[in-house]
């Protein structure tokens, strides 16, 4: 076995292992993105709710 053949075989094996590892993290990445979107949307919706209820308190400047 020459050095080039050995290097290419190791490179091929590492790329294959890397592809398997990346596929294993897919559900975790999707769950993280879902959680981030949920948290951001909750913050934004709460901000809109607070702004909408200012008129009921006659608080046009945002003072409590």
C-alpha positions in Angstrom: 0.0 0.0 0.0 1.4 3.3 -0.9 1.1 6.5 1.1 -1.4 8.0 -1.4 -3.7 4.9 -1.3 -3.5 4.9 2.5 -4.3 8.6 2.8 -7.2 8.4 0.4 -8.6 5.4 2.2 -8.4 7.2 5.5 -9.9 10.3 4.0 -12.8 8.3 2.6 -13.4 6.5 5.9 -13.4 9.8 7.8 -15.8 11.4 5.4 -18.1 8.4 5.7 -18.0 8.6 9.5 -18.6 12.3 9.4 -21.6 11.9 7.2 -23.1 9.3 9.7 -22.4 11.6 12.6 -24.0 14.6 10.9 -27.1 12.5 10.2 -27.3 11.6 13.8 -27.5 15.2 15.0 -30.3 16.1 12.6 -33.2 15.6 15.1 -31.3 17.5 17.8 -30.7 20.4 15.5 -34.4 20.5 14.4 -35.5 20.4 18.1 -33.1 23.3 18.9 -34.5 25.4 16.0 -38.1 24.6 17.0 -37.4 25.6 20.7 -35.7 28.8 19.6 -38.6 29.8 17.3 -41.1 29.0 20.1 -39.2 31.1 22.6 -38.8 34.0 20.3 -42.4 33.9 19.2 -43.6 33.8 22.9 -41.5 36.9 23.6 -42.8 38.8 20.6 -46.4 37.9 21.3 -46.1 39.0 24.9 -44.6 42.3 23.7 -47.6 42.8 21.4 -50.0 41.9 24.2 -48.3 44.4 26.5 -48.5 47.2 23.9 -52.1 46.4 23.1 -53.1 46.6 26.7 -51.5 50.0 27.3 -54.5 51.8 25.9 -56.7 50.1 28.6 -54.4 51.6 31.3 -54.2 54.9 29.4 -50.5 54.5 29.4 -49.4 55.8 26.0 -45.8 56.3 27.0 -45.1 52.9 28.4 -44.9 54.0 32.0 -46.2 51.5 34.6 
